[in-house]
């Protein structure tokens, strides 16, 4: 559900089929938005896609910790 394409947002990880970046999802949640808030403001998103963005970020953080 997460894709990276150099032609979309400069290759940033995005929700597949959208131009909504994983970073945007994380920033909104960090700013206090709920998942329901995200779904209301971005109706093209599903709860499963938000969960996929969170899982992607967790995996990336885990891989970075392993290389530090």
mmJSON file of the N, C-alpha and C atoms, coordinates in Angstrom:
{"data_MODEL":{"atom_site":{
"group_PDB":["ATOM","ATOM","ATOM","ATOM","ATOM","ATOM","ATOM","ATOM","ATOM","ATOM","ATOM","ATOM","ATOM","ATOM","ATOM","ATOM","ATOM","ATOM","ATOM","ATOM","ATOM","ATOM","ATOM","ATOM","ATOM","ATOM","ATOM","ATOM","ATOM","ATOM","ATOM","ATOM","ATOM","ATOM","ATOM","ATOM","ATOM","ATOM","ATOM","ATOM","ATOM","ATOM","ATOM","ATOM","ATOM","ATOM","ATOM","ATOM","ATOM","ATOM","ATOM","ATOM","ATOM","ATOM","ATOM","ATOM","ATOM","ATOM","ATOM","ATOM","ATOM","ATOM","ATOM","ATOM","ATOM","ATOM","ATOM","ATOM","ATOM","ATOM","ATOM","ATOM","ATOM","ATOM","ATOM","ATOM","ATOM","ATOM","ATOM","ATOM","ATOM","ATOM","ATOM","ATOM","ATOM","ATOM","ATOM","ATOM","ATOM","ATOM","ATOM","ATOM","ATOM","ATOM","ATOM","ATOM","ATOM","ATOM","ATOM","ATOM","ATOM","ATOM","ATOM","ATOM","ATOM","ATOM","ATOM","ATOM","ATOM","ATOM","ATOM","ATOM","ATOM","ATOM","ATOM","ATOM","ATOM","ATOM","ATOM","ATOM","ATOM","ATOM","ATOM","ATOM","ATOM","ATOM","ATOM","ATOM","ATOM","ATOM","ATOM","ATOM","ATOM","ATOM","ATOM","ATOM","ATOM","ATOM","ATOM","ATOM","ATOM","ATOM","ATOM","ATOM","ATOM","ATOM","ATOM","ATOM","ATOM","ATOM","ATOM","ATOM","ATOM","ATOM","ATOM","ATOM","ATOM","ATOM","ATOM","ATOM","ATOM","ATOM","ATOM","ATOM","ATOM","ATOM","ATOM","ATOM","ATOM","ATOM","ATOM","ATOM","ATOM","ATOM","ATOM","ATOM","ATOM","ATOM","ATOM","ATOM","ATOM","ATOM","ATOM","ATOM","ATOM","ATOM","ATOM","ATOM","ATOM","ATOM","ATOM","ATOM","ATOM","ATOM","ATOM","ATOM","ATOM","ATOM","ATOM","ATOM","ATOM","ATOM","ATOM","ATOM"],
"id":[1,2,3,4,5,6,7,8,9,10,11,12,13,14,15,16,17,18,19,20,21,22,23,24,25,26,27,28,29,30,31,32,33,34,35,36,37,38,39,40,41,42,43,44,45,46,47,48,49,50,51,52,53,54,55,56,57,58,59,60,61,62,63,64,65,66,67,68,69,70,71,72,73,74,75,76,77,78,79,80,81,82,83,84,85,86,87,88,89,90,91,92,93,94,95,96,97,98,99,100,101,102,103,104,105,106,107,108,109,110,111,112,113,114,115,116,117,118,119,120,121,122,123,124,125,126,127,128,129,130,131,132,133,134,135,136,137,138,139,140,141,142,143,144,145,146,147,148,149,150,151,152,153,154,155,156,157,158,159,160,161,162,163,164,165,166,167,168,169,170,171,172,173,174,175,176,177,178,179,180,181,182,183,184,185,186,187,188,189,190,191,192,193,194,195,196,197,198,199,200,201,202,203,204],
"type_symbol":["N","C","C","N","C","C","N","C","C","N","C","C","N","C","C","N","C","C","N","C","C","N","C","C","N","C","C","N","C","C","N","C","C","N","C","C","N","C","C","N","C","C","N","C","C","N","C","C","N","C","C","N","C","C","N","C","C","N","C","C","N","C","C","N","C","C","N","C","C","N","C","C","N","C","C","N","C","C","N","C","C","N","C","C","N","C","C","N","C","C","N","C","C","N","C","C","N","C","C","N","C","C","N","C","C","N","C","C","N","C","C","N","C","C","N","C","C","N","C","C","N","C","C","N","C","C","N","C","C","N","C","C","N","C","C","N","C","C","N","C","C","N","C","C","N","C","C","N","C","C","N","C","C","N","C","C","N","C","C","N","C","C","N","C","C","N","C","C","N","C","C","N","C","C","N","C","C","N","C","C","N","C","C","N","C","C","N","C","C","N","C","C","N","C","C","N","C","C","N","C","C","N","C","C"],
"label_atom_id":["N","CA","C","N","CA","C","N","CA","C","N","CA","C","N","CA","C","N","CA","C","N","CA","C","N","CA","C","N","CA","C","N","CA","C","N","CA","C","N","CA","C","N","CA","C","N","CA","C","N","CA","C","N","CA","C","N","CA","C","N","CA","C","N","CA","C","N","CA","C","N","CA","C","N","CA","C","N","CA","C","N","CA","C","N","CA","C","N","CA","C","N","CA","C","N","CA","C","N","CA","C","N","CA","C","N","CA","C","N","CA","C","N","CA","C","N","CA","C","N","CA","C","N","CA","C","N","CA","C","N","CA","C","N","CA","C","N","CA","C","N","CA","C","N","CA","C","N","CA","C","N","CA","C","N","CA","C","N","CA","C","N","CA","C","N","CA","C","N","CA","C","N","CA","C","N","CA","C","N","CA","C","N","CA","C","N","CA","C","N","CA","C","N","CA","C","N","CA","C","N","CA","C","N","CA","C","N","CA","C","N","CA","C","N","CA","C","N","CA","C","N","CA","C","N","CA","C","N","CA","C","N","CA","C","N","CA","C"],
"label_alt_id":[null,null,null,null,null,null,null,null,null,null,null,null,null,null,null,null,null,null,null,null,null,null,null,null,null,null,null,null,null,null,null,null,null,null,null,null,null,null,null,null,null,null,null,null,null,null,null,null,null,null,null,null,null,null,null,null,null,null,null,null,null,null,null,null,null,null,null,null,null,null,null,null,null,null,null,null,null,null,null,null,null,null,null,null,null,null,null,null,null,null,null,null,null,null,null,null,null,null,null,null,null,null,null,null,null,null,null,null,null,null,null,null,null,null,null,null,null,null,null,null,null,null,null,null,null,null,null,null,null,null,null,null,null,null,null,null,null,null,null,null,null,null,null,null,null,null,null,null,null,null,null,null,null,null,null,null,null,null,null,null,null,null,null,null,null,null,null,null,null,null,null,null,null,null,null,null,null,null,null,null,null,null,null,null,null,null,null,null,null,null,null,null,null,null,null,null,null,null,null,null,null,null,null,null],
"label_comp_id":["UNK","UNK","UNK","UNK","UNK","UNK","UNK","UNK","UNK","UNK","UNK","UNK","UNK","UNK","UNK","UNK","UNK","UNK","UNK","UNK","UNK","UNK","UNK","UNK","UNK","UNK","UNK","UNK","UNK","UNK","UNK","UNK","UNK","UNK","UNK","UNK","UNK","UNK","UNK","UNK","UNK","UNK","UNK","UNK","UNK","UNK","UNK","UNK","UNK","UNK","UNK","UNK","UNK","UNK","UNK","UNK","UNK","UNK","UNK","UNK","UNK","UNK","UNK","UNK","UNK","UNK","UNK","UNK","UNK","UNK","UNK","UNK","UNK","UNK","UNK","UNK","UNK","UNK","UNK","UNK","UNK","UNK","UNK","UNK","UNK","UNK","UNK","UNK","UNK","UNK","UNK","UNK","UNK","UNK","UNK","UNK","UNK","UNK","UNK","UNK","UNK","UNK","UNK","UNK","UNK","UNK","UNK","UNK","UNK","UNK","UNK","UNK","UNK","UNK","UNK","UNK","UNK","UNK","UNK","UNK","UNK","UNK","UNK","UNK","UNK","UNK","UNK","UNK","UNK","UNK","UNK","UNK","UNK","UNK","UNK","UNK","UNK","UNK","UNK","UNK","UNK","UNK","UNK","UNK","UNK","UNK","UNK","UNK","UNK","UNK","UNK","UNK","UNK","UNK","UNK","UNK","UNK","UNK","UNK","UNK","UNK","UNK","UNK","UNK","UNK","UNK","UNK","UNK","UNK","UNK","UNK","UNK","UNK","UNK","UNK","UNK","UNK","UNK","UNK","UNK","UNK","UNK","UNK","UNK","UNK","UNK","UNK","UNK","UNK","UNK","UNK","UNK","UNK","UNK","UNK","UNK","UNK","UNK","UNK","UNK","UNK","UNK","UNK","UNK"],
"label_asym_id":["A","A","A","A","A","A","A","A","A","A","A","A","A","A","A","A","A","A","A","A","A","A","A","A","A","A","A","A","A","A","A","A","A","A","A","A","A","A","A","A","A","A","A","A","A","A","A","A","A","A","A","A","A","A","A","A","A","A","A","A","A","A","A","A","A","A","A","A","A","A","A","A","A","A","A","A","A","A","A","A","A","A","A","A","A","A","A","A","A","A","A","A","A","A","A","A","A","A","A","A","A","A","A","A","A","A","A","A","A","A","A","A","A","A","A","A","A","A","A","A","A","A","A","A","A","A","A","A","A","A","A","A","A","A","A","A","A","A","A","A","A","A","A","A","A","A","A","A","A","A","A","A","A","A","A","A","A","A","A","A","A","A","A","A","A","A","A","A","A","A","A","A","A","A","A","A","A","A","A","A","A","A","A","A","A","A","A","A","A","A","A","A","A","A","A","A","A","A","A","A","A","A","A","A"],
"label_entity_id":["1","1","1","1","1","1","1","1","1","1","1","1","1","1","1","1","1","1","1","1","1","1","1","1","1","1","1","1","1","1","1","1","1","1","1","1","1","1","1","1","1","1","1","1","1","1","1","1","1","1","1","1","1","1","1","1","1","1","1","1","1","1","1","1","1","1","1","1","1","1","1","1","1","1","1","1","1","1","1","1","1","1","1","1","1","1","1","1","1","1","1","1","1","1","1","1","1","1","1","1","1","1","1","1","1","1","1","1","1","1","1","1","1","1","1","1","1","1","1","1","1","1","1","1","1","1","1","1","1","1","1","1","1","1","1","1","1","1","1","1","1","1","1","1","1","1","1","1","1","1","1","1","1","1","1","1","1","1","1","1","1","1","1","1","1","1","1","1","1","1","1","1","1","1","1","1","1","1","1","1","1","1","1","1","1","1","1","1","1","1","1","1","1","1","1","1","1","1","1","1","1","1","1","1"],
"label_seq_id":[1,1,1,2,2,2,3,3,3,4,4,4,5,5,5,6,6,6,7,7,7,8,8,8,9,9,9,10,10,10,11,11,11,12,12,12,13,13,13,14,14,14,15,15,15,16,16,16,17,17,17,18,18,18,19,19,19,20,20,20,21,21,21,22,22,22,23,23,23,24,24,24,25,25,25,26,26,26,27,27,27,28,28,28,29,29,29,30,30,30,31,31,31,32,32,32,33,33,33,34,34,34,35,35,35,36,36,36,37,37,37,38,38,38,39,39,39,40,40,40,41,41,41,42,42,42,43,43,43,44,44,44,45,45,45,46,46,46,47,47,47,48,48,48,49,49,49,50,50,50,51,51,51,52,52,52,53,53,53,54,54,54,55,55,55,56,56,56,57,57,57,58,58,58,59,59,59,60,60,60,61,61,61,62,62,62,63,63,63,64,64,64,65,65,65,66,66,66,67,67,67,68,68,68],
"pdbx_PDB_ins_code":[null,null,null,null,null,null,null,null,null,null,null,null,null,null,null,null,null,null,null,null,null,null,null,null,null,null,null,null,null,null,null,null,null,null,null,null,null,null,null,null,null,null,null,null,null,null,null,null,null,null,null,null,null,null,null,null,null,null,null,null,null,null,null,null,null,null,null,null,null,null,null,null,null,null,null,null,null,null,null,null,null,null,null,null,null,null,null,null,null,null,null,null,null,null,null,null,null,null,null,null,null,null,null,null,null,null,null,null,null,null,null,null,null,null,null,null,null,null,null,null,null,null,null,null,null,null,null,null,null,null,null,null,null,null,null,null,null,null,null,null,null,null,null,null,null,null,null,null,null,null,null,null,null,null,null,null,null,null,null,null,null,null,null,null,null,null,null,null,null,null,null,null,null,null,null,null,null,null,null,null,null,null,null,null,null,null,null,null,null,null,null,null,null,null,null,null,null,null,null,null,null,null,null,null],
"Cartn_x":[0.801,0.0,0.839,2.155,3.057,3.916,4.075,4.848,5.838,6.937,7.91,8.189,7.94,8.14,8.821,9.969,10.66,9.792,8.769,7.89,6.757,6.637,5.569,6.211,6.004,6.547,8.044,8.754,10.212,10.672,9.817,10.202,9.89,9.25,8.863,7.89,7.913,6.914,5.516,4.603,3.224,2.269,1.037,-0.023,-0.227,-0.124,-0.215,-1.484,-1.312,-2.437,-2.83,-2.072,-2.363,-1.075,-1.197,-0.033,0.046,-0.519,-0.495,0.704,1.653,2.886,2.699,3.525,3.587,3.935,4.831,5.236,4.042,3.169,1.987,1.108,0.886,0.056,0.656,1.969,2.633,2.591,2.814,2.791,1.413,0.37,-0.984,-1.286,-0.902,-1.131,-0.314,0.922,1.764,1.193,0.476,-0.143,-1.45,-1.814,-3.004,-4.234,-4.106,-5.236,-5.503,-6.745,-7.094,-7.141,-7.179,-7.325,-8.653,-9.692,-10.982,-10.887,-10.096,-9.876,-9.238,-8.224,-7.551,-8.537,-9.335,-10.295,-11.353,-11.719,-12.689,-12.098,-10.845,-10.211,-9.642,-9.336,-8.774,-9.631,-10.817,-11.76,-11.246,-10.182,-9.616,-8.779,-8.521,-7.772,-8.712,-8.175,-8.893,-8.127,-8.794,-8.147,-6.972,-7.131,-6.066,-4.837,-5.047,-3.919,-3.185,-3.93,-3.294,-2.495,-3.073,-2.357,-1.094,-1.176,-0.016,1.078,0.692,1.677,2.378,1.627,2.22,3.151,2.737,3.578,4.851,4.728,5.892,6.886,6.381,7.253,7.928,7.198,7.775,8.889,8.659,9.7,10.925,10.714,11.841,12.634,11.94,12.623,13.418,12.862,13.564,14.807,14.721,15.901,16.957,16.566,17.548,18.258,17.526,18.123,19.158,18.909,19.821,21.129,21.105,22.313,23.046,22.468,23.106,24.124],
"Cartn_y":[-1.206,0.0,1.264,1.13,2.271,2.139,3.235,3.208,4.367,4.168,5.235,5.254,6.392,6.56,7.913,7.935,9.21,10.276,9.859,10.802,11.325,10.826,11.254,11.797,13.071,13.759,13.517,13.459,13.314,11.993,10.986,9.669,9.429,10.409,10.195,9.028,8.279,7.214,7.823,7.296,7.784,6.611,6.934,5.937,5.594,4.323,3.895,4.442,4.965,5.486,6.912,7.544,8.92,9.728,10.991,11.857,12.254,11.433,11.674,10.93,11.7,11.087,10.486,9.499,8.921,10.026,10.909,12.015,12.876,13.197,14.002,13.306,12.017,11.253,11.322,11.093,11.115,12.499,13.533,14.899,15.262,14.893,15.199,14.482,13.209,12.468,13.068,13.468,14.084,15.429,16.112,17.392,17.224,15.977,15.736,15.315,15.187,14.707,13.259,12.88,11.47,10.822,9.516,8.828,9.229,9.375,9.809,11.205,12.105,13.431,13.301,12.445,12.225,11.712,10.743,10.153,11.163,12.072,13.108,14.12,14.534,15.544,14.966,13.696,13.023,11.793,12.006,10.899,9.796,10.068,9.026,8.03,8.334,7.427,6.444,5.274,4.297,4.106,3.575,3.275,2.312,1.351,0.388,1.082,2.107,2.846,3.649,4.236,4.954,3.967,2.813,1.778,1.347,1.241,0.86,1.92,3.19,4.271,4.186,3.91,3.772,2.563,1.465,0.263,0.507,1.206,1.531,2.368,3.387,4.257,3.478,2.587,1.776,0.881,0.266,-0.584,0.233,1.418,2.282,2.714,3.038,3.431,2.251,1.068,-0.133,-0.409,-0.208,-0.463,0.592,1.829,2.871,2.632,2.137,1.855,0.741,-0.206,-1.339,-0.9,0.205,0.659,1.722,2.209,3.26,2.691],
"Cartn_z":[0.0,0.0,0.0,0.221,0.185,-1.059,-1.778,-3.017,-3.026,-3.721,-3.96,-5.452,-6.071,-7.503,-7.707,-8.37,-8.57,-9.249,-9.989,-10.661,-9.796,-8.577,-7.666,-6.393,-6.146,-4.959,-4.778,-5.887,-5.815,-5.23,-5.281,-4.781,-3.312,-2.652,-1.253,-1.171,-0.08,0.096,0.207,-0.593,-0.612,-0.47,-0.127,-0.157,-1.634,-1.965,-3.365,-4.021,-5.223,-5.974,-5.612,-4.699,-4.291,-4.317,-4.039,-3.829,-2.351,-1.489,-0.045,0.524,1.065,1.56,2.948,3.213,4.561,5.545,5.15,6.014,6.401,5.446,5.743,6.771,6.578,7.512,8.917,9.017,10.318,10.952,10.147,10.685,11.209,10.48,10.939,12.253,12.34,13.582,14.725,14.44,15.472,15.932,15.036,15.379,16.158,16.435,17.247,16.466,15.151,14.371,14.73,14.73,14.893,13.505,13.483,12.203,11.562,12.363,11.82,11.2,11.815,11.233,9.849,9.753,8.464,7.42,7.81,6.877,6.443,7.343,6.994,6.008,6.247,5.396,4.1,4.104,2.927,2.625,2.038,1.847,0.925,0.174,-0.683,0.125,1.388,2.266,2.953,3.242,4.057,5.361,6.335,7.614,7.403,6.498,6.222,5.637,4.819,4.257,5.328,6.246,7.359,8.208,8.488,9.236,8.492,7.173,6.371,6.455,6.481,6.617,7.97,9.01,10.346,10.406,9.824,9.819,9.013,7.885,7.06,7.872,8.541,9.339,10.462,11.101,12.183,11.644,10.492,9.89,9.531,8.967,8.584,9.81,10.879,12.114,12.658,12.58,13.05,12.233,10.923,10.076,10.288,10.589,10.863,12.186,13.179,14.483,14.362,13.471,13.294,12.648,11.882,11.211,11.998,13.092,13.897,14.841],
"occupancy":[1.0,1.0,1.0,1.0,1.0,1.0,1.0,1.0,1.0,1.0,1.0,1.0,1.0,1.0,1.0,1.0,1.0,1.0,1.0,1.0,1.0,1.0,1.0,1.0,1.0,1.0,1.0,1.0,1.0,1.0,1.0,1.0,1.0,1.0,1.0,1.0,1.0,1.0,1.0,1.0,1.0,1.0,1.0,1.0,1.0,1.0,1.0,1.0,1.0,1.0,1.0,1.0,1.0,1.0,1.0,1.0,1.0,1.0,1.0,1.0,1.0,1.0,1.0,1.0,1.0,1.0,1.0,1.0,1.0,1.0,1.0,1.0,1.0,1.0,1.0,1.0,1.0,1.0,1.0,1.0,1.0,1.0,1.0,1.0,1.0,1.0,1.0,1.0,1.0,1.0,1.0,1.0,1.0,1.0,1.0,1.0,1.0,1.0,1.0,1.0,1.0,1.0,1.0,1.0,1.0,1.0,1.0,1.0,1.0,1.0,1.0,1.0,1.0,1.0,1.0,1.0,1.0,1.0,1.0,1.0,1.0,1.0,1.0,1.0,1.0,1.0,1.0,1.0,1.0,1.0,1.0,1.0,1.0,1.0,1.0,1.0,1.0,1.0,1.0,1.0,1.0,1.0,1.0,1.0,1.0,1.0,1.0,1.0,1.0,1.0,1.0,1.0,1.0,1.0,1.0,1.0,1.0,1.0,1.0,1.0,1.0,1.0,1.0,1.0,1.0,1.0,1.0,1.0,1.0,1.0,1.0,1.0,1.0,1.0,1.0,1.0,1.0,1.0,1.0,1.0,1.0,1.0,1.0,1.0,1.0,1.0,1.0,1.0,1.0,1.0,1.0,1.0,1.0,1.0,1.0,1.0,1.0,1.0,1.0,1.0,1.0,1.0,1.0,1.0],
"B_iso_or_equiv":[0.0,0.0,0.0,0.0,0.0,0.0,0.0,0.0,0.0,0.0,0.0,0.0,0.0,0.0,0.0,0.0,0.0,0.0,0.0,0.0,0.0,0.0,0.0,0.0,0.0,0.0,0.0,0.0,0.0,0.0,0.0,0.0,0.0,0.0,0.0,0.0,0.0,0.0,0.0,0.0,0.0,0.0,0.0,0.0,0.0,0.0,0.0,0.0,0.0,0.0,0.0,0.0,0.0,0.0,0.0,0.0,0.0,0.0,0.0,0.0,0.0,0.0,0.0,0.0,0.0,0.0,0.0,0.0,0.0,0.0,0.0,0.0,0.0,0.0,0.0,0.0,0.0,0.0,0.0,0.0,0.0,0.0,0.0,0.0,0.0,0.0,0.0,0.0,0.0,0.0,0.0,0.0,0.0,0.0,0.0,0.0,0.0,0.0,0.0,0.0,0.0,0.0,0.0,0.0,0.0,0.0,0.0,0.0,0.0,0.0,0.0,0.0,0.0,0.0,0.0,0.0,0.0,0.0,0.0,0.0,0.0,0.0,0.0,0.0,0.0,0.0,0.0,0.0,0.0,0.0,0.0,0.0,0.0,0.0,0.0,0.0,0.0,0.0,0.0,0.0,0.0,0.0,0.0,0.0,0.0,0.0,0.0,0.0,0.0,0.0,0.0,0.0,0.0,0.0,0.0,0.0,0.0,0.0,0.0,0.0,0.0,0.0,0.0,0.0,0.0,0.0,0.0,0.0,0.0,0.0,0.0,0.0,0.0,0.0,0.0,0.0,0.0,0.0,0.0,0.0,0.0,0.0,0.0,0.0,0.0,0.0,0.0,0.0,0.0,0.0,0.0,0.0,0.0,0.0,0.0,0.0,0.0,0.0,0.0,0.0,0.0,0.0,0.0,0.0],
"pdbx_formal_charge":[null,null,null,null,null,null,null,null,null,null,null,null,null,null,null,null,null,null,null,null,null,null,null,null,null,null,null,null,null,null,null,null,null,null,null,null,null,null,null,null,null,null,null,null,null,null,null,null,null,null,null,null,null,null,null,null,null,null,null,null,null,null,null,null,null,null,null,null,null,null,null,null,null,null,null,null,null,null,null,null,null,null,null,null,null,null,null,null,null,null,null,null,null,null,null,null,null,null,null,null,null,null,null,null,null,null,null,null,null,null,null,null,null,null,null,null,null,null,null,null,null,null,null,null,null,null,null,null,null,null,null,null,null,null,null,null,null,null,null,null,null,null,null,null,null,null,null,null,null,null,null,null,null,null,null,null,null,null,null,null,null,null,null,null,null,null,null,null,null,null,null,null,null,null,null,null,null,null,null,null,null,null,null,null,null,null,null,null,null,null,null,null,null,null,null,null,null,null,null,null,null,null,null,null],
"auth_seq_id":[1,1,1,2,2,2,3,3,3,4,4,4,5,5,5,6,6,6,7,7,7,8,8,8,9,9,9,10,10,10,11,11,11,12,12,12,13,13,13,14,14,14,15,15,15,16,16,16,17,17,17,18,18,18,19,19,19,20,20,20,21,21,21,22,22,22,23,23,23,24,24,24,25,25,25,26,26,26,27,27,27,28,28,28,29,29,29,30,30,30,31,31,31,32,32,32,33,33,33,34,34,34,35,35,35,36,36,36,37,37,37,38,38,38,39,39,39,40,40,40,41,41,41,42,42,42,43,43,43,44,44,44,45,45,45,46,46,46,47,47,47,48,48,48,49,49,49,50,50,50,51,51,51,52,52,52,53,53,53,54,54,54,55,55,55,56,56,56,57,57,57,58,58,58,59,59,59,60,60,60,61,61,61,62,62,62,63,63,63,64,64,64,65,65,65,66,66,66,67,67,67,68,68,68],
"auth_comp_id":["UNK","UNK","UNK","UNK","UNK","UNK","UNK","UNK","UNK","UNK","UNK","UNK","UNK","UNK","UNK","UNK","UNK","UNK","UNK","UNK","UNK","UNK","UNK","UNK","UNK","UNK","UNK","UNK","UNK","UNK","UNK","UNK","UNK","UNK","UNK","UNK","UNK","UNK","UNK","UNK","UNK","UNK","UNK","UNK","UNK","UNK","UNK","UNK","UNK","UNK","UNK","UNK","UNK","UNK","UNK","UNK","UNK","UNK","UNK","UNK","UNK","UNK","UNK","UNK","UNK","UNK","UNK","UNK","UNK","UNK","UNK","UNK","UNK","UNK","UNK","UNK","UNK","UNK","UNK","UNK","UNK","UNK","UNK","UNK","UNK","UNK","UNK","UNK","UNK","UNK","UNK","UNK","UNK","UNK","UNK","UNK","UNK","UNK","UNK","UNK","UNK","UNK","UNK","UNK","UNK","UNK","UNK","UNK","UNK","UNK","UNK","UNK","UNK","UNK","UNK","UNK","UNK","UNK","UNK","UNK","UNK","UNK","UNK","UNK","UNK","UNK","UNK","UNK","UNK","UNK","UNK","UNK","UNK","UNK","UNK","UNK","UNK","UNK","UNK","UNK","UNK","UNK","UNK","UNK","UNK","UNK","UNK","UNK","UNK","UNK","UNK","UNK","UNK","UNK","UNK","UNK","UNK","UNK","UNK","UNK","UNK","UNK","UNK","UNK","UNK","UNK","UNK","UNK","UNK","UNK","UNK","UNK","UNK","UNK","UNK","UNK","UNK","UNK","UNK","UNK","UNK","UNK","UNK","UNK","UNK","UNK","UNK","UNK","UNK","UNK","UNK","UNK","UNK","UNK","UNK","UNK","UNK","UNK","UNK","UNK","UNK","UNK","UNK","UNK"],
"auth_asym_id":["A","A","A","A","A","A","A","A","A","A","A","A","A","A","A","A","A","A","A","A","A","A","A","A","A","A","A","A","A","A","A","A","A","A","A","A","A","A","A","A","A","A","A","A","A","A","A","A","A","A","A","A","A","A","A","A","A","A","A","A","A","A","A","A","A","A","A","A","A","A","A","A","A","A","A","A","A","A","A","A","A","A","A","A","A","A","A","A","A","A","A","A","A","A","A","A","A","A","A","A","A","A","A","A","A","A","A","A","A","A","A","A","A","A","A","A","A","A","A","A","A","A","A","A","A","A","A","A","A","A","A","A","A","A","A","A","A","A","A","A","A","A","A","A","A","A","A","A","A","A","A","A","A","A","A","A","A","A","A","A","A","A","A","A","A","A","A","A","A","A","A","A","A","A","A","A","A","A","A","A","A","A","A","A","A","A","A","A","A","A","A","A","A","A","A","A","A","A","A","A","A","A","A","A"],
"auth_atom_id":["N","CA","C","N","CA","C","N","CA","C","N","CA","C","N","CA","C","N","CA","C","N","CA","C","N","CA","C","N","CA","C","N","CA","C","N","CA","C","N","CA","C","N","CA","C","N","CA","C","N","CA","C","N","CA","C","N","CA","C","N","CA","C","N","CA","C","N","CA","C","N","CA","C","N","CA","C","N","CA","C","N","CA","C","N","CA","C","N","CA","C","N","CA","C","N","CA","C","N","CA","C","N","CA","C","N","CA","C","N","CA","C","N","CA","C","N","CA","C","N","CA","C","N","CA","C","N","CA","C","N","CA","C","N","CA","C","N","CA","C","N","CA","C","N","CA","C","N","CA","C","N","CA","C","N","CA","C","N","CA","C","N","CA","C","N","CA","C","N","CA","C","N","CA","C","N","CA","C","N","CA","C","N","CA","C","N","CA","C","N","CA","C","N","CA","C","N","CA","C","N","CA","C","N","CA","C","N","CA","C","N","CA","C","N","CA","C","N","CA","C","N","CA","C","N","CA","C","N","CA","C","N","CA","C","N","CA","C"],
"pdbx_PDB_model_num":[1,1,1,1,1,1,1,1,1,1,1,1,1,1,1,1,1,1,1,1,1,1,1,1,1,1,1,1,1,1,1,1,1,1,1,1,1,1,1,1,1,1,1,1,1,1,1,1,1,1,1,1,1,1,1,1,1,1,1,1,1,1,1,1,1,1,1,1,1,1,1,1,1,1,1,1,1,1,1,1,1,1,1,1,1,1,1,1,1,1,1,1,1,1,1,1,1,1,1,1,1,1,1,1,1,1,1,1,1,1,1,1,1,1,1,1,1,1,1,1,1,1,1,1,1,1,1,1,1,1,1,1,1,1,1,1,1,1,1,1,1,1,1,1,1,1,1,1,1,1,1,1,1,1,1,1,1,1,1,1,1,1,1,1,1,1,1,1,1,1,1,1,1,1,1,1,1,1,1,1,1,1,1,1,1,1,1,1,1,1,1,1,1,1,1,1,1,1,1,1,1,1,1,1]
}}}
